[in-house]
Amino acid sequence: MSARAKKEPFLDDIKRELSEVQLAGVSLGIDCLIENEASYEDLPIVVASYDDRDRSQVLDFLIKFFQQAYPHAHKDYLLSEPLSIGGTSESDALLNLINVMRSRGRLLFYWADSPSWFRQLPSNLFHVVEIERRIARRGKNCQGEVQAKRLTKEYSNAERDLSQEMFGLVNFGSKALTAPSFNAHELFYEEADSKIIRPIPAPATLHFDKVININSQLWQKQACVALRRYQARECNDGFSWDESDVGWENTVVHPFLDEIRLCDGEGLRECLVGQVTMVRSSDDNYYLSTVWLHPFYRRRGKLRILWPELQEMYGDFEIEQPNDSMRAFLASVHK
């Protein structure tokens, strides 16, 4: 289970022990960990506050969360140290930082009264969680500034938030993604209608199920329906499938996946690039309904690799209206 999936249960468990601003600080610190996980980084986190109790509480509970989310992490990552890096220039500050890391090792958590303690360091070396009176905010350190460069992105498992993150490979613009009327189904329809055919990314730190079915999360079913729409657009066959329980009652999807770097700069994401759709008929036997791969992923043997698994799961299944490409594939695997 990812840090993102563990975030809200953890916050629910500790909310009675913290003030409102302290809880917000822990939540923002977890968002920093989620971004680290999504980008495969270990960017350190600095909790900055003039209030010793606020700073201590946020840091302590953030480390407790980290320990729960990553039980096999190096023990030094459960420690924290002050980050006071003096120097009148960037080069002086960097030399001081190197000396600190030599003496203490590379830690993940630090604390400070304010970002002014390390203002001479180059920008974007640290996540910063700042707590001031009743306000908590997060960002990245910004050279020469007494406040961090603010980031507003927060991570949750709400259906709307997860669906929004499937559009990181296209630039609809913030209005379409943040409008009260946001509807992932309609945006995917607009993509297909505009002849956009693309891989579909999982939300940050999340992954597609090995087999996607009626019990999978909504965002996964939305992605599969969108991919089927791309297929309909390419093959001119039309379809009426949707992500409702009725639409998924007898349907199972085997996804083809790849990791792709998003153009919005938010790191690598696992992306849906194709799928095999199996449908259960009235006699309880499954048949292969559709196979589709994004054009860039064809002729790489992906279906051939999956084929033995399909045969093991479904036996000698039938194939619905195989086209010439499918007939050629079947002839090659039955040699």
N, C-alpha and C positions, 0 to 999 in steps of 0.2 A: 504494500500500500504506500502511495507516495505521500510526501509531506503535505501536499495540498489536500488529500483526502483525510489526513489526520488533524488538520488545522481546526476545523469547527468543533469536533468533539473535545479536543484539548481545551479550547477556549471556554466551552460550556462547563468543563470540570473545574476550572480555576477562577471563574468570574466572581465568585463570592469572596475570594481572598485578595482581590485587587481593586483599586479605585478605577473609575472609568478611564482616566487618562493612562493609567498603568496598563490596563487591559488593551487599550488601543495601541500602546507601544509594543506590547508583546505580539499583537496581531500583525503590525507592520514589520516587526523583526522576522516573523515567520514568512511574510511575503518576500523578504530578502532571501531567505533560504530556498523558497520555491523558485525564485529566479536563478539562483545558483544551480539548482537541480536541473532546471530547464536548459541552461546554457553550459552544463558540465563544467562549472567553475567552482572555486572555493574562495570567492571574494570575501575578505574579512568584513565583519559588521562592527561598527562602533556605536554604542549607546551613549548619547550625549545629553546631559542635563545638569543644571546647577543644584537641583534637589537630590541630595544623596539617596534618600529613600526611594524616590521614583526610579532613579537610575539603577539602584541595586535590585529592586523588585523586578523590573523589566528584564534586566540581564540574567538574574537567577532563573526566572521562569522560561526565558528564551533558551537557556542552556538545558533546562529540564526537557523542554520540547525536543531539542536537538538530540538529546540522549535517547528519547523514546523513538523518534523517527529514524535515527541512524545508530542503532545499538552496536554496530561493529566499527564505528568510526574510531580514529586514533584518539587515545585518552587525552592528548594535549588539546584537542578541540573542545574539551569540557572545561578548560581553564579560561580565565580572563585577566587582562593586564591593562593598566592605564596607557593611553596613547598620547604622549606628550612629546612632540617632535619639534624641537627648536631649530633655529637657523634663520639667517637673514636672506637666504636665496634658495632656489630649488635644489641646486647641487648640494648645499649644506644639509638641507632637510633630507634628501635622499641618502646621503652618507650616514646621517643619524639614524634613519630608518633601518639601513643595513646593519648598523651596530646593534640596534635593538633586536632585530631578528636573529643575529648571531648569538646574542646572550640569552634570549628567551625562547628561541625557536619560532617557527611560523604558527601563530595562533589564529583562531577564527573569530574570537570575540575580544573586543577591547572596550574601554570606557573613557570618557572625557567630560569635562565640564561643558565644553562647547567645541564646535569645529575649528575655533581659533587656535586650539592646541596643535593642529596639524595643517594650518592653512597654507603653508608654503609647499606642501607636497603636490605633485601633479594631480590633475583632476581624474576622477573615476577609478581611484585605487581602492576605495572602500565604499560599502554601503554605510549609510549614516541614519540612525533613528534618533530624532531630536524630540525632547519633551520639554515644553515650556508651559508652566502653570496648568491650564486645562487643555492644552493643544499638544497632539503628537503628530509628527509628520516624518516622512522618510525621503531619502534621495541618495545622491552620490556626492562624495567630497568634491569641492570646487576650489581650485587653486586661487588664493588671494581673497577668498570670501569668508565671512564669518558665519554664513549659513550654507547648508548643503544645497545642491541643485535638486529641486523638489521633483519627486515622481508621484503621480496620483494613482497609478495602477494598483488595485487590490484584487486578491484572488479568493474566489469562493467556489463552491460546488453547485451554485444555483443554476438551473437549467438555462436561463437566459445568458448568464455569464459564460458558460461552457460553449453554448452555440455561437456566441459572438467571436470566440477565438478560432473558429474554423475558417475565418476569412482573412487570416494573416498572409495568404499568398496573393491576395488581390487588394486593390486600393479603392474600396468603395467610398472612403472618406468617413470622417468621424460622425457626420450627421446621420448616415444610414445605420451605423452600428450603435449609436447611443440614443437614437430617437425612441420615444415611448412606444411607438408603433413597430419597433424592431420585430421582425419575423424571419427566422432562418429559412424556413420552407420557401417563403416568397423570394428571398434574396437568391437562393439557389436556383429557383425557377427563372429569375431575371438573368442569372449567369448563363444558363443553358439557352435561353431565348436569344441572348447576345452572342451565342456560339463560343462561350468561354468553356473550355474543357481543361480541368486542372486537378492535380492531387489535392486531397482534402486533409488538412492537418488536425491531429488530436489537440485538445486544449493543453496548455503548458503542463508538463510533468505527467500527463495521463497517457494511457495506451489503449489501443483497440483490443477487444477480446480476441482470443485465438479463433473462436467461432462466435459470430454475432447472431443473436436470436431475439425473441420477444422480450426476454428478461434483461437484455443489455440496456445500458443507459441511452436516453433519448438522443444525445448528440451522435452516438454511433449509428443509430438507425437513420437519423437525418442524413448522415454522410453516405450511407449505402443507397438511400433513395436518390440522393443527388447524383451519385455515380451512375445509377440506372438511367437517370434522365439524360446524362451525357451520352450514354449508349443509344438511347432512343433518338437523340439528336443526330448522331452519326449514322445510324442504321435506318432511320425513317420508319421505325416500327410502332412508335407510340406506346404509352403505358398509363396505368391508373394507380400504381402503387403509392402508398404513403407510409408514414411512420406510426400509424395507429396500431392498436392491438389487433384489430380486425385484419389489417394489412399484413401483420407479422405472425398471425396465428399458426400458419403451417409453413413458415419460411425460415431457412437457415442460410447464413452467408459466411463463406470462407474468404477472408480478406487477403489481398496482396498488399504488402506494406514496404515502405522505404523511409529512411530518415533524410529530411531535406531542410536546408537552411532557409528560413523565412525571409522574404524581402523586406519585412518591417523591422528587421534587426533584432528580433527576439529569440535568436538562437535556433538550434536544431529542433525539429518536431518529427515525431512519427506520423507518416502520412498514408492515407488510403490511396493506392494507385490503381487498384483493380479488384475484382471480386468474382467468385463463383457462387451462384445462387441455386440452392437446392430447395425443392418444394415437395411437401408431403401430399400425396394423392388420397383419394377416398378409400383406397385399400390399404392405407398406412405405409405404403412404399414411397421412397423418395425418388424423384427424377431430377436430372440437371436441367434447370430452366434457362439460365443465361451464363455466359462467361464474357467478361470484358476487361481489358487492360488499357490504361492510358497509352497513346501511341508511342511514347518514349520508352515504354517498358515491354514492348512486344518483342517476340523472337529472342527471348532470353531464357527460355526453358522453365518459366515459373509454373505454368500449368503442368508440365511434365513432372516437376518435383512434387507438386501437390497430389498428383493423380493416385499414387499408391495409398495415400491417406484417405482419399475419397472412397476408393474401392474397399478399404478396410472398414470404414464407417457405414457405408450404404450398400455394400455388396455389388451385384451385377445390375446397376441402375440403368434406367433408360435416359435418353437425351432428347429433349424437345426440339424438334425441327432443326437438326444440325445443318449449318451452312457448309459451303465448300471447304473453308478453313478447318472447321471442326471435323469434317469427314477425313481430311488429310491427316489431322492429328490422330484420330482414332486408328487409322490405318497404320500409322507409325508406331503406336504403342502396342498394337496387337500383332506385330510381326513375330 
